[in-house]
Amino acid sequence: MRDNTLKYLLVLPAIVVVFATAIWPLIESLRLSFTVGRLSRPGSLEQYLGFENYIWAFLYEPAFWNSVWVTTVYTVLTVGLTTVLALGLALLLAPGGRFRSGVQTLLILPFAMSPALIGVSFRFMFNPEFGLFDAVFGVLIPPLADVSWLVDPVLAFAVCVMADVWGWIPFLTLVLIGGLASVPQDTIEAAQVDGASGWRVFRDVTLPQLAPVLAVVVILKSIFSLKTFDQIFMLTNGGPGTATQTLSHYIYFNGMKYGQIGYAASVAWLMVIPMIFLTYAYAKFVFRKE
Amino acid sequence: MIGRRRKQVMNAVQLSLILIAILIMLVPIAWIFMAAFKNHIDVFQLKLFFTPTLKNFGTVFEPPFYLGHKLMNSTIVAFVTVVLAIPIATMAAYSFSRFRLTGETTMLVVILATQFVPAVVIILPFFVMFRDIGLLDTRIGLILVNLAIVMPFAIWMIKGFIDGIPLDTEEAAMVDGSSRLQVIRNIVLPMAAPGLLTAGIFCFIIAWNEFLFALILTNKDAVTLPIGLALFKAEEGDLWNLLSAAGIIIMLPMFVLALIIRKYFVQGMTMGAVR
């Protein structure tokens, strides 16, 4: 067979799979978002409404805006905290040696844990009666001794953020260690010889060279933070009330619990829009290397 | 002298910070491990010392929990997903790596982008379709949608491995009269085998931990392990010792797999944006 035919035949099955499992559902979701789309009413999946679902979300659904707000704050906090803490840990571990390399190996463990399980374990750790973190926080910060973390809206949100940060620091640390390894050592040494302090070397030499990797980390983490569902579902199930209801959770609830597939699809598509920008930004970094 | 003293202090500070970090990272995992070996009563106290028991690991497999059934579902779903995804991804990855295709960049970007689409968007139409054709609560249905999350990783990861295989042996074999398919079978596949295994393990972990699809598509027959966690809620609250035992059954195999492929974890997750 000629290579010219073969090369397209080889990619064909993959393209078919990607089309069937990702592109088709995206387009079908878009179509559903313009319909009445109630699971309980046969035929309503073909009953077109125009933009009514979108208008409904924007004008009449405080719960939608609540989930937008929750997701935004959640994303900003988790991306910021995870990145800063992971950078700190990466700087501590980058020098290598047997001890530090051993720690790097251990770091892979939390990342192999399923997010659902992370949610469960944090619910465990913050149990008011026998949760270990609950007890530790109570000792370190006395005003927090008698609180029920998952019952208070603000504290429940804080626990969700902590669980997320806990789950992602190890992976981002490993990425940043990789990034630090590619910063040329001689520029750092040159700066040190010139008498620059540790902080100056970091700010003026290391950080600028690390910028592309940091950008990748921030974009990737933002994407995953925006999508967050599993931990929230297992940890608080959006509660108390709707205090920790992220967009994914809001869509799940409207689509699956209330059977409003059309409405859920419209909110889901609103969520796709920021993803397109983030993916575009990410793709630029991926192809920059080639 | 002062410089040296300062360096020692700095080193000590760094080491203690690292130790604190490990502690925070490992304590929740260790806590689950301990709870899994505790009796129901011991869980309710912050005890470090207790009489360990293996009873929980038996109880979770008994009625009404039947964790064995979920374990079976998870294993079959993750395994078949990988077995389907890796050959398809390898063919595509080889082509992307070795040839110039019209629209190649577009295809690669679209494949990359599908990885970032929220799962909740993808699942709505699948739920409606599976309801109509009777694929709800089946392993087949779950495998089909799992391909959506696994494929982009697999293609990008394997492409990275094939990019790293030098062209000369392939070219030499072509000059000697081998066909392209023979070259792929006899030269590329053996050389890429460790990479394929790595990608396979990576995808297995992702499929094994998958939550949202299984939550929405299954309710009884095809329930997987992560969804099974929700079973351990009783009227008096969560059954933490059983929940922990189930948690260990879910995470321990993944820990082993993750340690095997740890060198490639970063590359896989970032689709090669960071090498």
Interface residues (C-beta under 8 A of the other chain):
Chain A: M1 D3 L6 K7 Y8 L10 V11 P13 A14 I15 V17 V18 T21 A22 I23 W24 P25 L26 E28 S29 L32 L39 L45 G88 L89 L92 L93 F99 R100 V103 T105 L106 L107 I108 L109 P110 F111 A112 M113 S114 P115 A116 L117 I118 V120 S121 F122 R123 F124 M125 N127 E129 F130 L132 F133 A135 W166 I169 P170 F171 L174 V175 G178 G179 V213 V216 L220 I223 L226 K227 F229 D230 F233 M234 S248 I251 Y252 G255 M256 I261 A264 A265 A268 W269 M271 V272 M275 I276 L278 T279 Y282 A283 F285 V286 F287 K289
Chain B: Q14 L15 L17 I18 A21 I22 I24 M25 L26 V27 P28 I29 W31 I32 A35 V43 F44 Q45 L46 A85 I88 A89 M91 A92 Y94 S95 F96 R98 F99 L101 T105 M107 L108 V109 V110 I111 L112 A113 T114 F116 V117 P118 A119 V120 V121 I122 I123 L124 P125 F126 F127 V128 R131 L144 V145 L147 A148 M151 P152 I155 S179 R180 L181 I205 W208 N209 F211 L212 L215 I216 P226 L229 A230 D238 W240 L243 S244 G247 I250 M251 M254 F255 L257 A258 L259 R262 F265 V266 M269 T270 M271 G272 A273 V274 R275
